[in-house]
Amino acid sequence: MGANWSYNKNYPSMDDLRHKAKKKMPKFAFEYLDGGCNEDVNLQRNTSEIRELSLVPKYLAPYKNSSLKTELFGHEYDAPFGIAPVGLQGLMWPNAPEILAKAAFEHNIPFILSTVTTSSIERISELTEGRAWFQLYHPAKEEYRDDILKRAAAAHCPVLVLLCDVPTFGYRPRDIRNGLSMPPRLTMKNIAQVMTHPHWALQTLKHGQPNFATLKPYMPKNLGLGGLGGFMDQMFSGRLNDDRISRIRDQWKGKIVLKGVASEADTEKAIALGLDGIIVSNHGGRQLDAGESTIKPLTRIAEKYSGQIKIMMDSGMRSGPDVARTLASGAEFTFMGRSFMYGVGALGKNGGNHTISILKTQLQQVMEQICCERIEDLPAHLHKA
């Protein structure tokens, strides 16, 4: 192997981390992380259709060594993958956003902070020296939007990610049964789950009850759980349109990426609006069970629009080989959410470094095995039927 990264040998795969996380997290928290929407059709299809793809080794071709380094928006990252935005991370594992942001910074990969996660823009910027990206759930009020954008700019976020695939909240049966609505229901079942997971409970006591840290300045004082649902309904209007995107484009001086793209039509609109990149995504199968898996539109979009806009993907990847298949299909960069949260759920403060190290090691092995020197050369190794 040309490179080696340190990781816990007891958990060498994402399945190992997932199984360990399932044991350590209360059921309601694990199912919020692990589940999709409706019948989980697209959740399963996301990964299975990536894994239908094959790579072709070229053993006798001239070859020196493989590098994972990837340039994106003027920065050279040490790997072609980053940590996707995940809401309510601190509910799933206490202090998760900070654990993952630190690990991303140390490994020189991008971390995207969600508007609705449990650490603030300012705190994550401090931990990453202003390198973290920020994903915006569009507020209903322009004054809130403008203030959040000012805070993200003051925190030196280099990339703003606009979320377009939550015009309405997904129908998630597990979360409904577990009371993970707004406001959450504190049921006897959930209390029992917490009591039987003491590590999670102790860490929650240590770091405090998770809250929407970035949104705190906009919440009414002394807002109780009973009023949280109404506040969230009033705070956000997830549907984007040309006018909203244009206004943000006029204000934001950095790069802008549209996340949740699943069609050629939306790709063309992103290009016409002057955006810098797209993330082909279906929200990890959590929004539209009747939609396509992400790899299908990615392939079409990359064939048609490569070179006109930066094309990235998330949803469905769980391993280094999955990343390699996706990059070979035309993505220029990739993001994952669940894999990193499995790592934190399994190994706590060590989970971020461990998961990144596994993914780097796996991807490096694939590159060396197929004799591919550079990330941008992976499409030449995709087997085409």
C-alpha positions in Angstrom: 0.0 0.0 0.0 1.3 3.4 -0.9 -0.2 5.2 2.1 -1.5 4.1 5.6 -3.8 5.8 8.0 -4.4 4.8 11.6 -7.8 3.2 12.5 -9.2 0.8 15.0 -8.7 -2.7 13.6 -11.7 -4.1 15.5 -14.0 -2.1 13.2 -12.6 -2.3 9.7 -15.8 -1.8 7.8 -18.9 0.5 7.9 -21.1 -2.5 8.7 -18.9 -3.1 11.9 -19.4 0.6 12.8 -23.2 0.5 12.1 -23.7 -2.6 14.2 -21.7 -1.1 17.1 -23.5 2.2 16.8 -26.9 0.4 16.9 -25.9 -1.1 20.3 -24.7 2.1 21.8 -27.4 4.5 20.6 -31.0 4.6 21.9 -33.3 3.1 19.4 -35.1 6.4 18.6 -31.7 8.1 17.8 -30.4 5.2 15.7 -33.6 4.9 13.7 -33.6 8.6 13.0 -30.1 8.2 11.5 -30.5 4.9 9.8 -34.0 5.2 8.2 -35.4 6.5 5.0 -38.9 7.5 4.2 -42.0 5.5 3.5 -40.9 1.9 2.6 -37.2 2.6 2.3 -37.2 1.7 -1.4 -34.9 4.5 -2.4 -32.7 4.2 0.7 -31.8 0.6 -0.4 -31.7 1.4 -4.1 -29.2 4.2 -3.6 -26.5 1.8 -2.5 -27.4 -1.3 -4.5 -27.4 0.6 -7.8 -24.0 2.1 -7.1 -22.7 -1.4 -6.4 -24.0 -2.8 -9.7 -21.1 -0.8 -11.3 -17.7 -2.4 -12.0 -14.2 -1.0 -12.4 -11.7 -2.3 -14.9 -8.1 -2.8 -13.8 -5.3 -2.0 -16.2 -2.4 -4.1 -14.8 0.0 -3.6 -17.7 -0.4 0.1 -18.2 2.4 2.5 -17.2 1.9 3.2 -13.5 3.8 4.9 -10.7 1.6 5.5 -7.7 -1.9 6.7 -6.7 -2.9 10.0 -5.1 -6.2 10.9 -3.5 -5.6 14.6 -3.6 -8.4 16.5 -5.3 -8.7 20.2 -6.2 -12.1 21.8 -5.5 -13.0 25.5 -5.6 -9.3 26.5 -5.4 -8.5 24.3 -2.4 -6.6 21.0 -2.6 -8.2 18.4 -0.4 -6.4 15.2 0.7 -9.3 13.0 -0.4 -12.2 13.3 -2.9 -14.9 13.0 -0.2 -16.3 15.1 2.6 -18.8 15.0 5.4 -22.3 15.8 4.3 -24.7 18.0 6.4 -26.8 16.1 8.9 -29.6 17.6 11.0 -29.9 16.9 14.8 -26.4 15.3 15.0 -26.1 15.9 18.7 -29.3 14.0 19.3 -27.8 10.9 17.6 -24.5 11.2 19.4 -23.6 14.0 21.8 -21.2 16.7 20.4 -21.1 14.9 17.0 -20.8 18.0 14.9 -17.7 19.1 16.7 -16.1 15.6 16.7 -16.6 15.4 12.9 -15.6 19.0 12.1 -12.3 18.5 14.0 -11.6 15.3 12.2 -12.4 16.8 8.8 -10.0 19.7 9.5 -7.2 17.3 10.6 -7.6 15.2 7.5 -8.1 18.2 5.2 -11.5 17.2 3.8 -14.6 19.5 3.8 -17.2 19.4 6.5 -20.7 20.8 5.7 -22.7 22.2 8.7 -26.5 22.0 8.5 -28.6 24.9 9.6 -30.6 22.5 11.8 -27.8 20.6 13.5 -26.7 21.1 17.1 -23.5 23.3 16.8 -23.4 26.9 15.7 -21.8 28.4 12.6 -19.4 30.3 14.8 -18.2 27.3 16.8 -17.6 25.1 13.8 -15.7 27.9 12.1 -13.5 28.2 15.1 -12.7 24.5 15.1 -12.0 24.4 11.3 -10.2 27.8 11.0 -13.0 29.0 8.7 -12.9 26.0 6.3 -16.3 24.5 7.0 -19.0 24.8 4.4 -22.5 25.9 5.4 -25.8 24.4 4.2 -28.8 26.8 4.3 -32.3 25.7 4.9 -34.1 28.7 3.4 -35.8 30.8 6.2 -39.3 32.1 5.5 -38.3 35.7 6.5 -35.7 37.5 4.5 -34.3 39.2 7.6 -33.4 35.8 9.0 -31.9 34.7 5.8 -29.8 37.8 5.5 -28.6 37.6 9.1 -27.6 33.9 8.7 -25.7 34.7 5.5 -23.8 37.5 7.3 -22.9 35.2 10.1 -21.7 32.5 7.6 -19.6 35.2 5.8 -18.2 36.5 9.1 -17.2 32.9 9.9 -15.3 32.7 6.6 -17.3 29.8 5.2 -15.9 29.3 1.7 -18.9 27.6 0.2 -22.6 28.1 0.8 -24.8 25.0 0.0 -28.4 25.7 -0.8 -30.8 22.9 -0.1 -33.5 22.4 -2.7 -35.0 19.0 -1.9 -37.0 19.7 1.2 -40.1 21.6 -0.1 -42.0 19.4 2.4 -40.7 17.2 5.2 -40.4 13.5 4.4 -42.9 10.9 5.7 -40.7 8.7 8.0 -42.7 6.0 9.8 -39.9 5.2 12.3 -39.7 8.7 13.5 -43.4 9.0 13.8 -43.5 5.9 16.0 -40.6 7.1 18.0 -42.1 10.5 18.7 -39.3 12.4 16.8 -41.6 15.1 15.6 -41.5 18.8 16.4 -41.8 19.0 19.3 -40.3 15.6 20.3 -42.5 13.4 22.5 -40.9 12.2 25.7 -42.5 8.8 26.0 -41.9 6.1 28.6 -40.5 3.9 25.8 -37.9 6.6 24.9 -37.0 7.1 28.6 -36.4 3.4 28.9 -34.2 3.4 25.8 -32.0 6.1 27.3 -31.7 4.3 30.6 -30.4 1.2 28.9 -27.8 3.2 27.0 -25.7 4.7 29.8 -22.7 5.9 27.7 -25.0 7.9 25.4 -26.9 9.3 28.5 -23.7 10.3 30.3 -22.3 12.0 27.2 -25.6 13.9 26.8 -25.4 15.0 30.4 -21.8 16.1 29.9 -22.5 18.2 26.7 -26.1 19.3 27.6 -29.4 18.8 25.9 -29.0 19.2 22.1 -30.5 22.3 20.6 -30.6 24.1 17.3 -27.5 26.2 18.1 -27.4 28.3 14.9 -31.1 29.2 15.2 -30.9 30.3 18.9 -30.8 34.0 18.2 -34.1 33.8 16.3 -36.0 31.8 18.8 -38.4 33.5 21.3 -37.0 33.6 24.8 -38.1 30.8 27.1 -39.5 28.8 24.2 -40.6 25.5 25.6 -40.8 22.2 23.7 -44.5 22.8 23.1 -43.7 25.9 21.0 -40.8 24.4 19.1 -42.9 22.9 16.3 -44.7 26.1 15.6 -41.4 28.0 15.6 -39.8 25.6 13.1 -42.9 25.8 10.8 -42.7 29.6 10.8 -38.9 29.8 10.5 -38.5 27.8 7.3 -39.8 27.8 3.8 -37.8 25.1 2.1 -39.0 25.7 -1.5 -36.4 27.5 -3.6 -37.1 29.4 -6.8 -35.1 31.6 -9.2 -35.8 34.8 -7.3 -34.6 33.4 -4.0 -31.5 31.9 -5.5 -30.7 35.1 -7.4 -31.0 37.2 -4.2 -28.6 34.9 -2.4 -26.2 34.9 -5.4 -26.2 38.7 -5.2 -25.3 38.7 -1.5 -22.9 35.9 -1.2 -19.3 36.5 -2.2 -18.1 32.9 -2.0 -18.9 29.8 -3.9 -22.6 28.6 -4.1 -23.6 24.9 -4.5 -27.1 23.6 -5.1 -27.7 20.4 -3.2 -30.6 18.0 -3.9 -30.4 18.1 -7.7 -31.9 15.0 -9.3 -32.6 16.0 -12.9 -31.1 17.6 -15.9 -33.7 20.4 -15.8 -32.5 21.6 -12.3 -28.8 21.3 -13.4 -29.5 23.6 -16.4 -31.3 26.0 -14.0 -28.3 26.0 -11.6 -25.9 26.8 -14.6 -28.2 29.6 -15.8 -28.4 31.1 -12.4 -24.6 31.3 -12.2 -24.0 28.8 -9.4 -20.6 27.1 -9.0 -21.6 23.6 -8.3 -24.3 21.0 -7.7 -24.6 18.0 -5.4 -26.7 15.3 -7.0 -28.6 14.0 -4.0 -31.9 12.6 -2.9 -31.4 13.4 0.8 -30.2 9.9 1.6 -33.5 8.4 0.5 -35.3 10.4 3.2 -37.6 12.6 1.1 -38.9 10.8 -2.1 -39.2 7.1 -2.0 -40.6 7.0 -5.5 -37.6 8.8 -7.0 -34.5 7.5 -8.8 -31.3 6.5 -7.0 -28.6 9.2 -7.1 -26.2 7.3 -9.4 -28.7 7.3 -12.3 -29.2 11.1 -12.7 -25.5 11.6 -11.8 -24.4 9.6 -14.8 -26.7 11.5 -17.2 -25.8 14.9 -15.8 -22.1 14.2 -15.9 -22.2 13.2 -19.5 -24.1 16.3 -20.5 -22.8 19.1 -18.3 -19.3 18.1 -17.3 -17.1 21.2 -17.5 -20.0 23.6 -17.2 -20.4 23.3 -13.4 -18.8 21.3 -10.6 -20.7 18.1 -10.3 -20.7 16.3 -6.9 -22.8 13.6 -5.3 -24.1 12.3 -2.0 -26.6 9.6 -0.9 -25.9 5.8 -1.1 -22.1 5.6 -0.7 -20.9 3.7 2.3 -17.3 2.7 1.5 -14.1 3.5 -0.5 -15.2 1.3 -3.4 -18.5 3.1 -3.5 -16.7 6.4 -3.7 -14.5 5.1 -6.5 -17.5 3.8 -8.5 -19.2 7.2 -8.1 -16.2 9.2 -9.2 -15.8 6.8 -12.1 -19.4 7.6 -13.1 -18.6 11.3 -13.5 -18.8 12.9 -10.0 -15.9 15.3 -9.3 -16.3 15.0 -5.5 -18.5 13.0 -3.1 -20.1 13.5 0.3 -21.4 11.0 2.9 -23.4 11.5 6.0 -24.5 8.2 7.6 -21.1 6.5 7.4 -19.5 9.2 9.6 -22.4 9.2 12.1 -22.1 5.4 12.4 -18.4 6.0 13.2 -19.2 8.6 15.9 -22.0 6.4 17.3 -19.7 3.5 17.6 -16.5 5.1 18.8 -17.5 8.5 20.1 -14.7 11.1 20.0 -12.5 8.8 17.9 -15.2 8.0 15.4 -14.5 10.8 12.9 -10.8 10.1 12.5 -11.4 6.4 12.3 -14.1 6.6 9.6 -12.1 9.0 7.5 -9.0 6.7 7.8 -11.0 3.6 6.7 -12.4 5.5 3.7 -9.0 6.8 2.7 -7.4 3.3 3.0 -10.2 1.6 1.1 -10.1 4.1 -1.7 -6.3 4.1 -1.9 -6.4 0.3 -2.2 -8.9 0.5 -5.1 -6.8 3.1 -6.9 -3.6 1.0 -6.6 -5.4 -2.2 -7.5 -6.8 -0.9 -10.8 -3.5 1.1 -11.5 -5.2 4.5 -11.5 -2.8 7.3 -10.6 -5.2 10.3 -10.2 -8.8 10.7 -9.1 -9.7 12.4 -12.4 -8.6 9.3 -14.3 -11.2 7.0 -12.6 -13.8 7.4 -15.4 -11.4 5.6 -17.8 -11.7 2.5 -15.5 -15.5 2.3 -15.5 -16.8 -0.9 -17.2 -19.4 0.0 -19.8 -21.8 -2.7 -20.9 
